[in-house]
Amino acid sequence: MTIWILLSLLQLLSSLSYYKKNPPNFDASLLHATTYHFTLTSTMVSRAQAAEATRKARQEAEEKRLQTKKTRLEEKQQAAEAAKVKEAIEAEAKRVEEANKQEAMENAVSPDSSTIDQPDANINNYLAAVNDPNANKSNDNNNVFSSPKKNKQKTNHPKVKSVLKNSKNDPLANHVHKHNRTLVTGSILIPGADEKERTRQNVTNMRELFSELQSIDETTRLNHLYKAGSIWKPEEISENQTKFGAYFLISSFNNKNPFSKQRKQNNNKKKKNEEAEWINPTVYFQFAILCDEDPSFILDRVRSQWQFMGGIRLEKKEIQALNVYSTHVIWNMISTNNAEAISFELRSMMDEVRKINRDEGNSDDPFPNNPTPSFSLSTKQPRLTGLNTKAYEKLSYEEQNHRRAIHIECADKDANFIRWLINKIKTLCRFGEDKPLIVAMWGKHVLVSEVLESGKTSPGEIKNMNKMAQYHANYSIFHFDESRLPQGCNQS
């Protein structure tokens, strides 16, 4: 046994000495296979990301190129349309001018025997009368002292006027405008010695304004407010106020002359015996235009010249209707809040309540296929019947402003639809909620009520409305005074 162990040890020692002299031949990189695999994987991922980024950059560049190509194509099409319109105007003008020349040639009078100077048979009598002033004048000819050349027959040639300047035919009578009947509202301060002078000055201002609009877009026409028809020349705007009112609607308060001088507002700070100061009136008006360019762009271009003429306001009307009607009053909401934000929230509630009404299976929507009607918000004094307002006249402007409330205004044809929408907002709730939509949006302190109509309102409703106006004034004053609010609290 001991010998066997010794032999095994000797064999092991001999093997170690052999491998020490002849080391084995194998690839040492196999020891690092894991590290090599990790490095290869990272390289492949980075290359894939670079390829994806390159592909996205090429795709964005291609989309940008296509968009630029589309924009250039649209610009070329617009330029071609404008060139066609201009060519049509020039061709029509040229045709009318040629027709005018042809008519002038046809009406021209050729010389005949009556227009050619010929010797007069009574020439001897004329000479005798000149040599002898006392001689009897011939009774047969009363113009013996007149020159024979002056006695010839005169021909009155018809005066042919330029058709391009005086024609009553609109060269674009059959043109279809891109923007059809756009209502524009504006105001202007008109100076003058008396009402008649200010009235004529207003007509002159409107003619100049119409000329400025046509300088931006030559296809602009002044549209009739109540029937079909338009004006294409500024001088066609008549000084007759009946004809003038067919194209310009002038606002007047209590049927007063809008061109009379107005009393200057001094916030009720006038002294006891001080006389009132009267200033030139500010006239508010509306008119409608037809054009191819964007109406807002045209008005922006001429606004500087309009202000130079004494104009104050000139903009596209928010509600495209001549008569705007106030349907509702919003109580307990600060009148100085952002009107655009309130309008956006109210419109979103109207759209949402129509969807809720359809989901509940109701079919009482008066216009299910029509979009939500347009409306606007204005801040003014609520219409209160039977309330004595003399006690408020001594208040300052800021204090009186607290009595103003936000009104919802719309066109006459949309008044019933707006009433239906407001009623639904006050009654319907979202799914899973127990608060009406208007309470969830504005809170339970905000109330919306219909405007009072004379002759259609009961005494109880009038009394409640007067109380609500007082609550609204108190709410507005409380939240306007920052000293009453807790520290760190914002205004409503």
C-alpha positions as CSV (number, residue, x, y, z in Angstrom):
1,M,0.0,0.0,0.0
2,T,2.8,2.4,0.9
3,I,4.6,1.5,-2.3
4,W,1.4,2.3,-4.4
5,I,1.1,5.7,-2.8
6,L,4.7,6.5,-3.5
7,L,4.3,5.5,-7.2
8,S,1.2,7.7,-7.6
9,L,3.1,10.7,-6.2
10,L,6.0,10.1,-8.6
11,Q,3.6,10.0,-11.5
12,L,2.0,13.2,-10.5
13,L,5.3,15.0,-10.1
14,S,6.4,13.8,-13.5
15,S,3.2,15.1,-15.1
16,L,3.6,18.5,-13.5
17,S,7.2,18.8,-14.7
18,Y,6.1,17.9,-18.3
19,Y,3.4,20.6,-18.4
20,K,5.7,23.1,-16.9
21,K,8.2,22.6,-19.7
22,N,5.4,22.3,-22.4
23,P,2.5,24.6,-21.5
24,P,-0.9,23.8,-23.2
25,N,-1.9,25.8,-26.4
26,F,-5.5,27.4,-26.0
27,D,-7.2,30.7,-26.8
28,A,-7.1,33.0,-23.6
29,S,-9.7,35.3,-25.1
30,L,-12.3,32.7,-24.2
31,L,-11.9,33.7,-20.6
32,H,-13.4,37.1,-21.5
33,A,-16.4,35.8,-23.5
34,T,-18.9,37.6,-21.2
35,T,-17.2,41.0,-21.5
36,Y,-16.9,40.6,-25.3
37,H,-20.6,39.7,-25.6
38,F,-21.7,42.8,-23.5
39,T,-19.5,45.1,-25.6
40,L,-20.9,43.8,-28.9
41,T,-24.5,44.1,-27.6
42,S,-23.9,47.8,-26.6
43,T,-22.4,48.6,-30.0
44,M,-25.4,47.1,-31.8
45,V,-27.9,49.1,-29.7
46,S,-26.1,52.4,-30.3
47,R,-26.0,51.7,-34.0
48,A,-29.7,50.9,-34.0
49,Q,-30.5,54.1,-32.2
50,A,-28.4,56.1,-34.6
51,A,-30.2,54.5,-37.5
52,E,-33.6,55.3,-36.0
53,A,-32.6,58.9,-35.4
54,T,-31.3,59.2,-39.0
55,R,-34.6,57.7,-40.3
56,K,-36.7,60.2,-38.2
57,A,-34.6,63.1,-39.3
58,R,-35.0,62.1,-43.0
59,Q,-38.7,61.7,-42.4
60,E,-39.0,65.1,-40.8
61,A,-37.0,66.7,-43.6
62,E,-39.3,65.0,-46.2
63,E,-42.4,66.2,-44.4
64,K,-41.0,69.7,-44.2
65,R,-40.1,69.6,-48.0
66,L,-43.6,68.5,-48.9
67,Q,-45.2,71.2,-46.7
68,T,-43.0,73.8,-48.3
69,K,-44.0,72.5,-51.7
70,K,-47.7,72.6,-50.8
71,T,-47.4,76.2,-49.4
72,R,-45.7,77.4,-52.6
73,L,-48.3,75.7,-54.7
74,E,-51.1,77.4,-52.8
75,E,-49.3,80.8,-53.1
76,K,-49.0,80.2,-56.9
77,Q,-52.7,79.4,-57.1
78,Q,-53.7,82.5,-55.2
79,A,-51.4,84.6,-57.4
80,A,-53.0,83.1,-60.5
81,E,-56.5,83.8,-59.2
82,A,-55.6,87.4,-58.4
83,A,-54.1,87.7,-61.9
84,K,-57.3,86.3,-63.4
85,V,-59.4,88.8,-61.5
86,K,-57.1,91.7,-62.6
87,E,-57.2,90.6,-66.2
88,A,-61.0,90.4,-66.1
89,I,-61.2,93.9,-64.7
90,E,-58.8,95.3,-67.3
91,A,-60.6,93.4,-70.2
92,E,-64.0,94.7,-69.0
93,A,-62.6,98.3,-68.7
94,K,-61.0,98.0,-72.2
95,R,-64.2,96.7,-73.7
96,V,-66.3,99.5,-72.2
97,E,-63.7,102.1,-73.4
98,E,-63.8,100.8,-76.9
99,A,-67.6,100.8,-76.9
100,N,-67.4,104.4,-75.7
101,K,-65.1,105.4,-78.6
102,Q,-67.3,103.6,-81.1
103,E,-70.4,105.5,-79.8
104,A,-68.5,108.8,-80.0
105,M,-67.6,108.1,-83.6
106,E,-71.2,107.3,-84.5
107,N,-72.5,110.4,-82.8
108,A,-70.0,112.7,-84.5
109,V,-71.6,115.2,-87.0
110,S,-70.0,115.5,-90.4
111,P,-69.7,119.0,-91.9
112,D,-72.4,119.9,-94.5
113,S,-73.5,123.0,-96.4
114,S,-75.0,124.5,-93.3
115,T,-71.6,124.6,-91.5
116,I,-69.4,125.8,-94.3
117,D,-68.9,129.6,-94.5
118,Q,-70.5,131.0,-97.8
119,P,-70.8,134.6,-99.1
120,D,-74.0,136.2,-97.8
121,A,-76.4,137.6,-100.4
122,N,-76.9,140.8,-98.3
123,I,-73.3,141.7,-98.1
124,N,-73.8,145.0,-100.0
125,N,-76.4,146.2,-97.4
126,Y,-74.0,145.4,-94.6
127,L,-71.3,147.5,-96.2
128,A,-73.7,150.4,-96.8
129,A,-74.9,150.3,-93.2
130,V,-71.3,150.5,-92.0
131,N,-70.4,153.4,-94.3
132,D,-73.6,155.3,-93.5
133,P,-74.7,154.8,-89.8
134,N,-77.8,157.0,-90.4
135,A,-79.1,154.8,-93.2
136,N,-82.3,152.9,-92.6
137,K,-81.6,149.5,-91.4
138,S,-83.1,146.6,-93.2
139,N,-86.2,145.2,-91.6
140,D,-85.6,141.8,-93.1
141,N,-82.4,141.2,-91.2
142,N,-82.1,142.1,-87.5
143,N,-78.4,141.1,-87.3
144,V,-77.0,143.6,-89.8
145,F,-74.2,144.6,-87.6
146,S,-73.2,141.0,-86.8
147,S,-70.4,139.2,-88.6
148,P,-71.6,136.7,-91.2
149,K,-69.2,134.2,-89.6
150,K,-70.9,134.5,-86.3
151,N,-74.3,133.9,-87.8
152,K,-73.5,130.5,-89.1
153,Q,-75.3,127.5,-87.6
154,K,-73.6,126.1,-84.6
155,T,-73.5,122.3,-84.0
156,N,-73.6,121.1,-80.4
157,H,-71.6,117.9,-80.2
158,P,-72.7,115.4,-77.5
159,K,-70.4,115.2,-74.5
160,V,-69.3,111.6,-74.1
161,K,-68.2,110.8,-70.6
162,S,-65.6,108.2,-69.6
163,V,-67.3,104.9,-68.9
164,L,-64.5,103.9,-66.6
165,K,-65.1,106.8,-64.3
166,N,-68.8,107.4,-64.5
167,S,-70.3,104.1,-65.4
168,K,-73.0,102.7,-63.1
169,N,-72.2,99.1,-64.0
170,D,-70.1,97.3,-61.6
171,P,-67.4,95.3,-63.5
172,L,-67.5,92.7,-60.7
173,A,-71.3,92.4,-60.6
174,N,-71.1,88.6,-61.2
175,H,-68.0,88.0,-59.1
176,V,-68.4,85.5,-56.2
177,H,-66.6,86.9,-53.2
178,K,-64.7,84.6,-50.8
179,H,-66.0,86.4,-47.8
180,N,-69.7,87.2,-48.2
181,R,-71.4,89.8,-46.1
182,T,-69.1,90.5,-43.1
183,L,-70.5,92.9,-40.5
184,V,-68.1,95.5,-39.2
185,T,-68.6,97.8,-36.2
186,G,-66.8,101.1,-35.5
187,S,-67.0,104.4,-33.8
188,I,-65.6,107.9,-34.6
189,L,-65.4,111.3,-32.9
190,I,-66.9,113.9,-35.3
191,P,-66.2,117.6,-35.0
192,G,-68.3,120.4,-36.4
193,A,-70.2,123.6,-35.7
194,D,-73.7,122.1,-35.8
195,E,-75.6,118.9,-36.5
196,K,-75.8,119.4,-40.3
197,E,-72.1,120.0,-40.6
198,R,-71.3,116.9,-38.5
199,T,-73.7,114.9,-40.6
200,R,-71.9,115.8,-43.8
201,Q,-68.6,115.2,-42.2
202,N,-69.7,111.7,-41.2
203,V,-70.6,110.9,-44.9
204,T,-67.2,112.2,-46.0
205,N,-65.5,110.0,-43.4
206,M,-67.4,106.9,-44.6
207,R,-66.5,107.6,-48.2
208,E,-62.8,107.9,-47.2
209,L,-63.0,104.7,-45.1
210,F,-64.5,102.8,-48.0
211,S,-61.8,104.1,-50.3
212,E,-59.1,102.9,-47.9
213,L,-60.7,99.4,-47.8
214,Q,-60.7,99.2,-51.6
215,S,-57.0,100.3,-51.6
216,I,-56.2,97.0,-49.8
217,D,-58.6,94.8,-51.7
218,E,-60.0,96.2,-54.9
219,T,-62.8,93.6,-54.9
220,T,-64.3,95.1,-51.7
221,R,-67.9,96.2,-52.0
222,L,-70.3,97.9,-49.5
223,N,-73.3,95.6,-49.0
224,H,-76.9,96.7,-48.5
225,L,-78.0,95.9,-44.9
226,Y,-81.6,94.9,-45.6
227,K,-81.7,93.6,-49.2
228,A,-79.6,92.4,-52.1
229,G,-77.3,95.0,-53.7
230,S,-74.0,96.7,-53.1
231,I,-72.0,99.9,-53.8
232,W,-68.6,99.8,-55.6
233,K,-67.7,103.5,-55.7
234,P,-67.2,105.7,-52.6
235,E,-69.0,108.7,-54.3
236,E,-72.2,106.6,-54.5
237,I,-72.6,106.9,-50.7
238,S,-75.4,109.4,-50.5
239,E,-75.7,112.4,-48.1
240,N,-79.4,111.7,-47.9
241,Q,-79.7,110.0,-44.5
242,T,-82.5,107.7,-45.7
243,K,-80.3,106.3,-48.4
244,F,-77.2,106.5,-46.2
245,G,-79.0,104.4,-43.5
246,A,-79.4,101.5,-46.0
247,Y,-75.7,100.9,-45.8
248,F,-74.7,102.3,-42.4
249,L,-76.7,101.6,-39.2
250,I,-76.1,104.5,-36.8
251,S,-76.8,103.8,-33.1
252,S,-78.8,106.4,-31.2
253,F,-79.9,106.5,-27.5
254,N,-83.5,107.3,-26.7
255,N,-84.1,108.4,-30.3
256,K,-81.8,111.4,-29.9
257,N,-79.8,112.9,-32.8
258,P,-76.5,111.0,-32.7
259,F,-74.8,114.1,-34.2
260,S,-75.8,116.4,-31.4
261,K,-73.2,117.4,-28.8
262,Q,-72.9,115.1,-25.8
263,R,-72.6,116.0,-22.2
264,K,-69.1,115.3,-20.8
265,Q,-69.0,112.7,-18.1
266,N,-67.1,113.9,-15.0
267,N,-67.9,111.0,-12.6
268,N,-70.5,113.2,-10.8
269,K,-67.8,115.5,-9.4
270,K,-69.3,118.7,-10.8
271,K,-69.7,121.6,-8.4
272,K,-73.1,122.9,-7.4
273,N,-73.3,125.9,-9.7
274,E,-70.9,124.7,-12.4
275,E,-72.4,124.5,-15.9
276,A,-72.3,121.3,-17.9
277,E,-69.6,120.9,-20.5
278,W,-70.7,119.8,-24.0
279,I,-68.3,118.0,-26.3
280,N,-68.3,116.7,-29.9
281,P,-70.3,113.4,-30.2
282,T,-68.9,109.9,-30.7
283,V,-70.9,108.1,-33.3
284,Y,-71.2,104.3,-33.3
285,F,-72.2,102.5,-36.5
286,Q,-72.3,99.2,-38.4
287,F,-71.9,98.2,-42.0
288,A,-71.4,95.1,-44.1
289,I,-68.7,94.4,-46.8
290,L,-68.0,91.8,-49.4
291,C,-64.3,91.0,-50.1
292,D,-61.8,88.3,-51.2
293,E,-59.1,89.1,-48.6
294,D,-59.6,88.2,-44.9
295,P,-61.8,91.1,-43.4
296,S,-59.7,91.2,-40.2
297,F,-56.5,91.7,-42.3
298,I,-58.1,94.5,-44.2
299,L,-59.3,96.3,-41.1
300,D,-55.9,95.9,-39.4
301,R,-54.3,97.6,-42.4
302,V,-56.6,100.6,-42.5
303,R,-56.9,101.1,-38.7
304,S,-54.0,103.6,-38.4
305,Q,-55.5,105.8,-41.1
306,W,-58.9,105.4,-39.4
307,Q,-57.5,106.7,-36.1
308,F,-55.8,109.5,-38.0
309,M,-59.3,110.6,-39.3
310,G,-60.6,110.6,-35.7
311,G,-61.8,107.0,-35.5
312,I,-61.8,105.1,-32.3
313,R,-62.9,101.6,-33.0
314,L,-63.0,99.5,-36.2
315,E,-63.2,95.7,-36.0
316,K,-65.2,92.7,-37.2
317,K,-68.4,92.2,-35.3
318,E,-68.2,89.2,-32.9
319,I,-71.9,88.3,-33.5
320,Q,-72.7,88.6,-37.2
321,A,-76.2,90.0,-36.7
322,L,-77.5,93.6,-36.9
323,N,-79.7,93.2,-33.8
324,V,-78.2,91.7,-30.7
325,Y,-80.4,90.7,-27.8
326,S,-79.4,90.2,-24.1
327,T,-80.9,87.0,-22.8
328,H,-79.4,86.4,-19.4
329,V,-77.6,88.1,-16.5
330,I,-74.8,86.4,-14.5
331,W,-75.1,87.4,-10.9
332,N,-72.4,87.2,-8.1
333,M,-69.5,87.1,-10.6
334,I,-67.0,89.9,-10.6
335,S,-67.5,92.0,-13.7
336,T,-63.8,92.7,-14.1
337,N,-63.0,89.0,-14.7
338,N,-61.5,87.8,-18.0
339,A,-64.4,87.8,-20.4
340,E,-62.7,85.4,-22.8
341,A,-62.2,82.8,-20.0
342,I,-65.8,83.1,-18.9
343,S,-67.0,82.8,-22.5
344,F,-64.8,79.7,-23.0
345,E,-66.2,78.0,-19.9
346,L,-69.8,78.8,-20.8
347,R,-69.4,77.4,-24.3
348,S,-67.7,74.2,-23.0
349,M,-70.7,73.7,-20.7
350,M,-73.2,74.2,-23.6
351,D,-71.4,71.6,-25.7
352,E,-71.1,69.2,-22.8
353,V,-74.8,69.5,-21.8
354,R,-75.9,68.7,-25.3
355,K,-73.9,65.5,-25.2
356,I,-75.3,64.7,-21.7
357,N,-78.8,65.3,-23.0
358,R,-78.3,62.9,-26.0
359,D,-76.8,60.2,-23.7
360,E,-79.8,60.4,-21.5
361,G,-82.1,59.7,-24.5
362,N,-83.8,63.1,-24.6
363,S,-84.9,64.4,-27.9
364,D,-85.9,67.9,-26.9
365,D,-82.9,69.6,-28.6
366,P,-84.5,72.3,-30.9
367,F,-81.6,72.1,-33.3
368,P,-79.8,68.7,-32.9
369,N,-77.8,69.0,-36.2
370,N,-76.7,72.6,-35.7
371,P,-73.6,73.8,-33.8
372,T,-73.8,75.8,-30.6
373,P,-74.9,79.3,-31.5
374,S,-72.4,82.2,-31.2
375,F,-72.8,84.6,-28.3
376,S,-70.8,87.3,-26.6
377,L,-70.5,88.8,-23.1
378,S,-70.9,92.4,-22.1
379,T,-70.7,94.3,-18.8
380,K,-73.5,96.8,-18.2
381,Q,-76.1,97.9,-15.7
382,P,-78.9,95.3,-15.3
383,R,-82.4,96.4,-16.5
384,L,-84.4,96.9,-13.3
385,T,-88.0,98.0,-13.4
386,G,-89.4,100.3,-10.8
387,L,-86.1,100.8,-8.9
388,N,-85.2,104.4,-8.0
389,T,-81.5,104.9,-9.0
390,K,-81.1,108.5,-8.0
391,A,-79.5,107.4,-4.7
392,Y,-76.6,106.0,-6.8
393,E,-75.9,109.1,-8.8
394,K,-73.6,110.6,-6.1
395,L,-71.4,107.5,-6.1
396,S,-68.0,107.5,-7.8
397,Y,-67.4,105.6,-11.0
398,E,-65.6,102.7,-9.2
399,E,-68.5,102.4,-6.8
400,Q,-71.1,102.5,-9.6
401,N,-69.1,99.9,-11.5
402,H,-69.9,97.3,-8.8
403,R,-73.5,97.4,-9.8
404,R,-72.7,96.3,-13.3
405,A,-73.2,92.6,-14.2
406,I,-72.1,90.3,-17.0
407,H,-74.8,89.8,-19.7
408,I,-75.1,87.1,-22.3
409,E,-75.9,88.5,-25.8
410,C,-76.8,86.7,-29.0
411,A,-78.7,87.3,-32.2
412,D,-82.5,87.5,-32.2
413,K,-82.8,84.2,-34.1
414,D,-80.7,82.3,-31.5
415,A,-82.3,83.7,-28.3
416,N,-84.7,80.7,-27.7
417,F,-81.8,78.2,-28.4
418,I,-79.6,80.0,-25.8
419,R,-82.5,80.0,-23.2
420,W,-82.8,76.2,-23.7
421,L,-79.1,75.6,-23.3
422,I,-78.9,77.8,-20.1
423,N,-81.9,75.9,-18.6
424,K,-80.2,72.6,-19.3
425,I,-77.0,73.7,-17.8
426,K,-78.9,74.6,-14.6
427,T,-80.6,71.3,-14.3
428,L,-78.5,68.4,-15.9
429,C,-75.6,66.8,-14.1
430,R,-72.6,64.8,-15.1
431,F,-72.7,61.0,-14.8
432,G,-72.1,60.1,-11.1
433,E,-72.5,63.6,-9.8
434,D,-75.3,65.3,-7.9
435,K,-74.5,68.9,-8.8
436,P,-75.8,70.7,-11.9
437,L,-73.2,71.5,-14.5
438,I,-73.1,75.2,-13.8
439,V,-72.6,74.6,-10.0
440,A,-69.8,72.2,-10.7
441,M,-68.1,74.8,-12.9
442,W,-68.7,78.1,-11.2
443,G,-70.0,77.2,-7.7
444,K,-73.4,77.5,-6.1
445,H,-73.1,81.2,-5.4
446,V,-73.2,82.1,-9.1
447,L,-76.8,82.5,-10.4
448,V,-77.9,83.0,-14.0
449,S,-81.4,84.6,-14.7
450,E,-83.2,85.8,-17.7
451,V,-83.4,89.5,-18.5
452,L,-86.6,91.2,-17.6
453,E,-88.9,92.1,-20.5
454,S,-91.3,95.0,-20.2
455,G,-94.9,94.0,-20.1
456,K,-94.1,90.2,-19.7
457,T,-92.8,90.1,-16.1
458,S,-94.8,89.7,-13.0
459,P,-94.4,92.1,-10.0
460,G,-92.9,89.2,-7.9
461,E,-90.2,88.6,-10.5
462,I,-89.4,92.3,-10.6
463,K,-89.0,92.4,-6.8
464,N,-86.8,89.4,-6.8
465,M,-84.6,90.8,-9.5
466,N,-84.1,94.1,-7.6
467,K,-83.1,92.1,-4.5
468,M,-80.7,90.0,-6.6
469,A,-79.1,93.2,-8.0
470,Q,-78.5,94.4,-4.4
471,Y,-76.9,91.1,-3.4
472,H,-74.7,91.3,-6.5
473,A,-73.5,94.8,-5.7
474,N,-72.6,93.7,-2.1
475,Y,-70.8,90.6,-3.4
476,S,-68.8,92.6,-5.9
477,I,-67.8,95.3,-3.3
478,F,-66.8,92.7,-0.7
479,H,-64.5,90.8,-3.1
480,F,-63.1,94.0,-4.7
481,D,-61.9,95.4,-1.3
482,E,-58.7,93.4,-0.6
483,S,-58.5,94.6,3.0
484,R,-61.6,92.5,3.8
485,L,-60.1,89.3,2.5
486,P,-58.0,87.0,4.7
487,Q,-54.2,87.2,4.1
488,G,-53.1,85.1,1.1
489,C,-56.6,84.8,-0.4
490,N,-57.1,85.9,-4.0
491,Q,-60.0,87.7,-5.5
492,S,-62.8,85.7,-7.0
